[in-house]
Amino acid sequence: MAMPLALILAACSGGGEDEAEAVSTEQGVVDPLDTSNRAELSDREVSERFIEIFYNQNRLVEGFEAWVHPDYIQHDPNSPTGRDATIAVLAAHMERNPQMTHDVKRTIYGEDDQGRTLVAVHYHFKRAPDDRGSAVVDIYRIENGYLVEHWDVIQPVPETALNDNTMF
């Protein structure tokens, strides 16, 4: 059974901290929730702050509220479109699955054939510590300081493989 994107995106552990940890960027150490200079940030800086707060710090709601546009376009047919609808799904899923984790393996920045900025986040998603998990790639389009559109690719980690290369 395919898992909705919103559930995969919630692949995090722990949480509940009151303050975001600072993150080092091209501009020095910053609070990843600081959107005060959104218009001046590069698309890469926007995505770095979102990845830090959402994936690394497990602050799903705060990450979406800060960096995702209200008119967020969702391409996963099993997930709602719109920022607030996604926030509701993420919050409920985290409450039901508090041991979820993800391990970001790589982040890729680029443009599509229309010159729009995209970022791809490749990570290992696990619902619980003993779960084999899935290899996931989330792709976001960034525009005017916001994540505005999302696609994903999800592949379960098999018990055996025909090679020793791993999925990560």
N, C-alpha and C positions, 0 to 999 in steps of 0.2 A: 504494500500500500504506500503510495507516495505521500510524503509529509508536506503540508502546505509551507510555502516560503516563510510566512510569518513565524511559523513554529521553528523552522530551521534557523532563522535569524536570531531567535531567542536562545541559541545554543551558548549558554553562559553558565557560570557557577557562582554561588555565593551572592554577594551584593548587599544592598541596604546601607551603604556608607552615606554619610550626609554631605560630604564634600568630594569633588573630583580631585584626583591627583594631577599635578602639573605634568606636562609633557614637553619634551624638547622638540622644537621644530626649526625650520630655517630661520625664524625670527627670534630664536632663543626659547626660554622656558615660558610656557603659557598655560592657562587654565583651559582645558579642552571644551568647556561650556561657555567660554567667553565669545559671544557673537557680536560684541559692540562694534567691531570693525569689519563685519561680514563683507561689505562691498569692496574692501581693500584686499581681502584674502585671495590667494590663488586657489584654483580648484583643488590642487593637491593639498594645500593647507586645510581646506574645508574637509576633505576626505580624511586626512590624518587625524583631525580633531574628532570627527565622527567615529572613526575606527577605534581610537583610544577610549572614548567614553562608552561606546556601545559594546564593542567586542571585548576589549581588554579589561575594562572596569565593570562590566555587567550593569550598566546604568541605562537600561533600555529606554524607558520612558523619557528620561532626561536627554538622551542622545537624539531620539526622534523629535522631541519638542524643540531642541536647539537647532538641529541641522537638516531636518526633513521638511520640505515644503508642504503646506496644508493640502495642496492638490496633487500629492504624490501619486504617481501612476505605477500600478502594480501589474506585472505580466504573468505572475503565477496564478493559474485559474482557480487554485484552491485557497487563495488568500484575498482579503478585501483590498480595494483600492482606497486611497486617501490616508493621510497621516493618522488622523484620530481613530479611524476604524482599525488600523494596524496596531496602534498603541494598545487598544483594548484587548486585542487577541494576544499580543506579546505579554502583557501584564498577567492575564489569566493563565497563559501557558507556563510562565515562570513560577507562578504560585503552585501549580500542579506538579512541576518538575524542577524542584530546587537544586538537584545535583547535576543538571546539564552543564556541559563544558564545550568549549571550542578552542582549538589551538590554531591560530593564524599561522600559516606556512609562508605565504607570500602575498604581496600586494602589487598589482600591475596597473600602471597609469598609461593612458593613451587617448586616441581620438577615433571616432567612427568615420565612415566615409562621407559624412556631412560636416566634419570638423567639430563635432560636439565632444566635450570632455567626458571620458569614461574612466571608472576605476573598477578593478576586479579584485575581490578578496577571496583567496583560496584557503580553506581551513578544514580541520577535522572536527566534525560535530559528533558529540556523544550525549545521549539522554541520561546515562548513568555511568559510573566509573567502570563497570564490567561490560558495557555495551561496545560492540565492534565499531559502531558508528557509521558515518557517511563522509565521503569526500564532497565538499560543497564549494561552488564558486558563485558568489554573489557579484552581480555587475550593476553598478549604479551610474546614472547620467547625472552630471552636476551642472548647475546653471545658476548664475547670479547669487552664489554663496549658499545654495541649497542642494541637497540630494533631491532630485525631482522624478526619477524614474528608476525602476528596478526589474532585473531579470535574474534567474538563478538556474543552476545546473546541479543536480544532486545524484550521487552514485553511492549505493551501499558498499561498505568495505566487505569483501568476500572472505570467507574462512580460508580459502586457498586461492592461489594465483598461478598463472602459467609462467611467471617470471619473478625475480627477487627484487624488483625495482621499487616496490611500495607505491601507493597512490599519492604519496606526498613528497 
